Amino acid sequence: MENVVKKNIRDFSLEELKVIFVEHGEKAFRAKQLYEWLWKKSARSFDVMTNLSIQTREFLNSHFELPAVSIAEEQISEDKTIKNAFKLADGRITEGVLIPSTKRMTACISSQVGCSLTCKFCGTGRLKLMRNIKFDEIYDQVAIIKEQAEKYYQRPLSNIVYMGMGEPLLNYSQVLKSIEMICGEDGLGMSPKRITVSTAGIAKMIKKLGDDEVKFNLALSLHAANDEKRSKIMPINDQNNLEILAEALRYFYEKTGSRVTFEYIIFKDFNDQIEDARELAEFCKNVPCKINIIEYNPIDNGEFQQADVLKVDDFAAYLESKNLVVNIRRSRGKDIDAACGQLANKNGAILAD
């Protein structure tokens, strides 16, 4: 018998699956049952699909593959944060984190294996980009973290942030497709308003989000509202400077009506002065926004240090005096390298054995 090249079953739409089933002599509604197993029940094997006949499951196993993400390593922090090393079907490793708090259960997920942007303060930026993560692999990360929230904390997943490894807007189509499946009634049924996609600032793709009239939230990793400083820590600013970004953000807001979140990691003696806060307040005039001031998490041999707590509080107070909405985000999961900027496959190679 000739070898059958198996295709990923999750690459097919429901309508395409119906055609396949009818051609195989099955009723079309069986395709709907399969689709529910794939997306609503997050099945990772055809064999668990018990309302399909054994013959149907044999047909699926012989003609299709269901490459699923698995947990290569799970670490639980003192503060109950859970960090996962996810093994993809090709053996590559990426990372995702469950961040529990009193009000939320948040999944922080990755869109790329490694990253190409080389931001100076980020552990992931030291890794080279290995590949984009497919939409079904992104979906699997969410499904697994959702299961962890229910297993360990008996609470449902409430929020998803695309703030793990990689630049989501450089994997645009797969990220949007993953959100479609996560939010779909046939999928996990999450509200797009509970999803935030974070970008280092790729202006043309921010405009594309506006053109596509996305319903999820957008966060911009800003970290300095001064081109010289921002370029020093984020090389992407050379092609996407603050003026270009401001124009793209205004366009995004006009198209979607969604206010933007500015993420601002605060570094000791670099961007923690009141003058820096003044520049940030000025930049905030471009678009309705809120600001997350993020405590820095040092990485090995990094050139930056954590800002003084009083400096951070003074910085936030200045912004609030300008009637800006400000949250100070204290770090979670630092003891297991699960905090912001620390995802760097420290405990496992980028390619598993």
C-alpha positions as CSV (number, residue, x, y, z in Angstrom):
1,M,0.0,0.0,0.0
2,E,1.4,3.4,-0.9
3,N,2.1,5.8,1.9
4,V,-0.6,8.3,2.7
5,V,0.7,11.8,3.4
6,K,-1.3,12.7,6.4
7,K,-2.7,16.3,6.6
8,N,-3.3,18.2,9.9
9,I,-7.0,17.7,10.6
10,R,-7.2,21.1,12.2
11,D,-6.2,22.9,9.0
12,F,-9.7,22.0,7.6
13,S,-12.8,24.2,8.1
14,L,-16.1,22.6,9.2
15,E,-17.5,22.8,5.7
16,E,-14.4,21.1,4.3
17,L,-14.7,18.3,6.9
18,K,-18.4,17.8,5.9
19,V,-17.3,17.3,2.3
20,I,-14.6,14.8,3.4
21,F,-17.1,12.8,5.5
22,V,-19.8,12.7,2.8
23,E,-17.2,11.5,0.3
24,H,-16.2,8.8,2.7
25,G,-19.9,7.7,3.0
26,E,-20.5,9.3,6.4
27,K,-23.3,11.6,7.4
28,A,-22.3,15.3,7.4
29,F,-23.3,15.8,11.1
30,R,-20.4,13.5,12.0
31,A,-18.1,16.2,10.8
32,K,-19.7,18.6,13.3
33,Q,-19.1,16.1,16.1
34,L,-15.4,15.8,15.0
35,Y,-15.2,19.6,14.9
36,E,-16.5,19.9,18.4
37,W,-13.9,17.4,19.7
38,L,-11.1,19.4,18.0
39,W,-12.1,22.9,19.1
40,K,-14.6,22.9,21.9
41,K,-13.3,19.8,23.8
42,S,-9.7,20.4,22.8
43,A,-9.2,16.7,22.0
44,R,-5.5,15.7,21.4
45,S,-6.2,12.3,19.9
46,F,-8.8,10.8,17.6
47,D,-9.1,7.8,19.9
48,V,-10.9,9.8,22.6
49,M,-13.8,10.8,20.2
50,T,-16.1,8.1,21.5
51,N,-19.3,9.2,19.7
52,L,-17.5,8.5,16.4
53,S,-17.5,4.8,15.3
54,I,-14.3,2.8,15.5
55,Q,-14.3,2.6,11.7
56,T,-14.5,6.4,11.5
57,R,-11.7,6.9,14.0
58,E,-9.6,4.3,12.0
59,F,-10.2,6.3,8.8
60,L,-9.2,9.6,10.6
61,N,-6.0,8.0,12.1
62,S,-5.0,6.6,8.7
63,H,-5.6,9.7,6.7
64,F,-5.0,12.6,9.1
65,E,-2.7,13.7,11.9
66,L,-3.6,15.6,15.0
67,P,-0.3,17.2,16.1
68,A,-1.0,18.4,19.6
69,V,1.1,20.6,22.0
70,S,2.2,18.9,25.2
71,I,3.8,20.0,28.5
72,A,7.5,19.2,28.5
73,E,8.0,20.8,31.9
74,E,5.7,22.5,34.5
75,Q,7.0,24.7,37.3
76,I,4.9,26.3,40.1
77,S,6.1,29.5,41.7
78,E,5.9,30.5,45.3
79,D,3.2,33.0,44.3
80,K,1.2,30.2,42.5
81,T,2.2,31.3,39.0
82,I,2.6,28.3,36.7
83,K,5.3,28.3,34.0
84,N,5.1,25.7,31.1
85,A,7.7,24.6,28.7
86,F,5.4,23.5,25.8
87,K,6.7,20.9,23.3
88,L,5.4,21.4,19.8
89,A,4.9,18.5,17.4
90,D,8.3,19.1,15.7
91,G,10.1,19.0,19.1
92,R,10.6,22.8,19.4
93,I,10.0,24.2,22.8
94,T,8.1,27.4,23.6
95,E,6.8,28.8,26.9
96,G,3.5,29.9,28.4
97,V,2.4,31.0,31.9
98,L,-0.7,30.9,34.0
99,I,-0.9,34.0,36.2
100,P,-3.5,33.7,39.0
101,S,-4.7,36.8,40.9
102,T,-7.7,37.6,43.1
103,K,-9.7,38.9,40.2
104,R,-8.3,37.1,37.2
105,M,-6.8,33.9,35.8
106,T,-4.6,35.0,32.9
107,A,-2.9,32.9,30.3
108,C,0.3,34.4,28.9
109,I,1.0,32.7,25.6
110,S,3.7,32.7,22.9
111,S,3.3,33.4,19.1
112,Q,6.9,32.5,18.0
113,V,9.6,30.1,19.0
114,G,12.3,32.6,19.9
115,C,12.2,36.2,18.6
116,S,13.9,38.3,16.0
117,L,13.6,41.7,17.7
118,T,16.6,41.7,20.1
119,C,15.2,44.0,22.7
120,K,18.0,44.6,25.1
121,F,16.1,44.0,28.3
122,C,14.3,40.7,27.3
123,G,15.6,37.2,27.7
124,T,13.6,36.0,24.7
125,G,15.3,38.6,22.6
126,R,18.6,36.8,23.1
127,L,17.3,33.7,21.3
128,K,17.2,33.6,17.6
129,L,13.8,33.2,15.8
130,M,13.3,29.5,15.1
131,R,9.8,29.7,13.6
132,N,6.3,31.1,13.8
133,I,3.8,29.1,15.9
134,K,0.7,27.9,14.0
135,F,-2.8,28.9,15.0
136,D,-3.7,25.4,16.4
137,E,-0.5,25.4,18.5
138,I,-1.4,28.8,19.9
139,Y,-4.9,27.5,20.6
140,D,-3.4,24.4,22.4
141,Q,-1.4,26.6,24.7
142,V,-4.6,28.3,25.8
143,A,-6.5,25.0,26.2
144,I,-3.7,23.5,28.4
145,I,-3.5,26.6,30.6
146,K,-7.3,26.7,30.9
147,E,-7.2,23.1,32.2
148,Q,-4.5,24.1,34.7
149,A,-6.6,26.9,36.0
150,E,-9.4,24.5,36.6
151,K,-7.2,21.7,38.0
152,Y,-5.1,23.7,40.4
153,Y,-7.3,26.7,41.3
154,Q,-10.9,25.5,40.5
155,R,-11.4,28.7,38.6
156,P,-12.1,29.4,34.9
157,L,-9.5,31.1,32.7
158,S,-10.6,34.8,32.4
159,N,-8.0,36.5,30.3
160,I,-5.4,35.8,27.6
161,V,-2.4,37.9,26.8
162,Y,-0.1,37.4,23.7
163,M,2.9,38.5,25.7
164,G,5.0,35.4,25.8
165,M,7.8,34.6,23.3
166,G,7.8,36.4,20.0
167,E,6.3,39.4,18.2
168,P,2.6,38.5,17.5
169,L,2.3,41.0,14.6
170,L,5.1,39.2,12.7
171,N,2.9,36.1,12.8
172,Y,-0.2,38.1,11.9
173,S,-2.5,35.6,10.1
174,Q,-1.8,32.7,12.6
175,V,-2.4,34.9,15.6
176,L,-5.7,36.2,14.2
177,K,-6.8,32.7,13.2
178,S,-6.0,31.5,16.7
179,I,-8.1,34.2,18.3
180,E,-10.9,33.3,15.9
181,M,-10.9,29.7,17.1
182,I,-10.4,30.7,20.8
183,C,-13.4,33.1,20.7
184,G,-15.7,31.0,18.4
185,E,-18.8,29.3,19.7
186,D,-17.4,26.1,18.3
187,G,-14.1,26.8,20.2
188,L,-13.5,28.0,23.7
189,G,-16.1,30.8,23.6
190,M,-13.8,33.5,25.1
191,S,-14.7,37.1,24.6
192,P,-12.2,39.0,22.4
193,K,-12.5,41.8,25.0
194,R,-10.6,39.5,27.4
195,I,-7.7,39.0,24.9
196,T,-4.8,41.4,24.6
197,V,-2.2,41.3,21.9
198,S,1.1,43.0,22.7
199,T,3.4,44.4,20.1
200,A,6.9,46.0,20.2
201,G,5.5,48.4,17.6
202,I,5.2,47.5,13.9
203,A,3.3,50.5,12.5
204,K,2.0,49.0,9.3
205,M,0.6,45.9,11.1
206,I,-1.0,48.1,13.8
207,K,-2.8,49.8,10.9
208,K,-3.8,46.4,9.5
209,L,-5.4,45.6,12.8
210,G,-7.4,48.7,12.4
211,D,-8.4,47.8,8.8
212,D,-9.4,44.3,10.1
213,E,-11.5,46.1,12.8
214,V,-10.3,43.6,15.4
215,K,-12.3,43.3,18.6
216,F,-9.5,42.3,21.0
217,N,-7.3,44.8,22.9
218,L,-3.9,46.1,21.7
219,A,-0.9,46.8,24.0
220,L,2.2,48.6,22.8
221,S,5.6,47.9,24.5
222,L,6.7,51.5,24.8
223,H,9.3,51.6,27.6
224,A,10.5,55.1,26.6
225,A,8.7,58.1,25.0
226,N,11.9,59.4,23.7
227,D,13.3,58.1,20.3
228,E,16.9,58.1,21.4
229,K,16.2,56.1,24.5
230,R,13.8,53.8,22.9
231,S,16.1,53.0,20.0
232,K,18.8,52.2,22.5
233,I,16.8,49.3,24.1
234,M,14.5,48.4,21.1
235,P,16.2,48.4,17.7
236,I,12.8,48.2,16.0
237,N,12.3,51.8,16.9
238,D,14.8,52.8,14.2
239,Q,12.2,51.9,11.5
240,N,9.1,52.5,13.7
241,N,9.8,55.6,15.6
242,L,7.4,57.4,18.0
243,E,5.9,59.7,15.4
244,I,5.2,56.8,13.0
245,L,3.8,54.7,15.9
246,A,1.6,57.6,17.1
247,E,0.1,57.9,13.6
248,A,-0.6,54.2,13.4
249,L,-2.2,54.1,16.9
250,R,-4.5,57.0,16.0
251,Y,-5.5,55.1,12.9
252,F,-6.1,52.0,14.9
253,Y,-8.3,53.9,17.4
254,E,-10.3,55.6,14.7
255,K,-11.1,52.2,13.1
256,T,-11.8,50.2,16.3
257,G,-12.7,52.6,19.1
258,S,-10.5,50.6,21.4
259,R,-8.2,52.4,23.7
260,V,-4.6,51.2,23.7
261,T,-2.5,50.0,26.7
262,F,1.0,51.3,26.9
263,E,3.4,49.0,28.6
264,Y,6.3,50.7,30.3
265,I,9.0,48.7,32.0
266,I,10.8,51.0,34.4
267,F,14.6,50.7,34.6
268,K,16.8,52.2,37.3
269,D,18.5,55.4,36.1
270,F,17.4,55.0,32.5
271,N,13.7,55.8,32.2
272,D,12.6,56.4,35.8
273,Q,12.9,60.2,36.0
274,I,10.1,62.7,36.2
275,E,11.3,64.0,32.8
276,D,10.6,60.5,31.4
277,A,7.1,60.6,32.9
278,R,6.5,64.0,31.3
279,E,7.5,62.7,27.9
280,L,5.3,59.7,28.4
281,A,2.3,61.9,29.4
282,E,2.9,64.0,26.2
283,F,2.9,60.8,24.1
284,C,-0.3,59.7,25.7
285,K,-2.1,62.7,24.2
286,N,-2.0,60.9,20.8
287,V,-4.7,58.3,21.6
288,P,-7.0,57.3,24.5
289,C,-5.0,54.9,26.6
290,K,-4.1,53.4,29.9
291,I,-0.5,52.8,31.2
292,N,0.9,49.7,32.8
293,I,4.1,50.4,34.6
294,I,5.9,47.1,34.9
295,E,8.5,46.2,37.5
296,Y,11.7,45.1,35.7
297,N,12.9,41.5,36.1
298,P,16.6,41.3,35.7
299,I,18.0,38.6,33.3
300,D,21.4,37.0,33.5
301,N,24.2,39.4,32.8
302,G,21.7,42.1,31.9
303,E,22.7,45.7,31.8
304,F,19.6,47.0,33.5
305,Q,18.5,47.0,37.1
306,Q,15.1,47.3,38.9
307,A,14.0,50.9,39.6
308,D,13.7,52.1,43.2
309,V,10.2,51.5,44.6
310,L,9.8,55.2,45.6
311,K,10.9,56.3,42.1
312,V,8.2,54.1,40.6
313,D,5.6,55.5,42.9
314,D,6.6,59.1,42.1
315,F,6.6,58.3,38.4
316,A,3.0,56.9,38.6
317,A,1.8,59.8,40.8
318,Y,3.1,62.3,38.2
319,L,1.1,60.5,35.4
320,E,-2.0,60.4,37.6
321,S,-1.7,64.1,38.2
322,K,-2.1,64.4,34.4
323,N,-5.4,62.5,34.6
324,L,-3.9,59.4,33.1
325,V,-5.1,55.8,34.1
326,V,-2.1,54.0,35.6
327,N,-1.5,50.6,37.0
328,I,1.7,49.4,38.6
329,R,2.3,45.8,37.8
330,R,4.4,44.0,40.4
331,S,6.3,40.9,39.1
332,R,4.9,37.4,39.3
333,G,6.7,34.1,39.0
334,K,10.2,35.6,39.3
335,D,11.6,32.7,41.2
336,I,10.9,30.3,38.2
337,D,11.9,32.8,35.5
338,A,8.3,33.2,34.5
339,A,8.0,36.9,34.8
340,C,7.9,39.5,32.1
341,G,11.0,39.4,29.9
342,Q,12.3,36.2,31.4
343,L,11.0,33.6,29.0
344,A,14.1,32.2,27.5
345,N,13.9,28.4,27.7
346,K,16.4,28.5,30.6
347,N,15.4,25.0,31.8
348,G,15.2,23.4,28.4
349,A,16.8,23.8,25.0
350,I,14.9,25.5,22.3
351,L,14.8,22.1,20.6
352,A,13.9,19.2,22.8
353,D,15.7,15.9,22.7
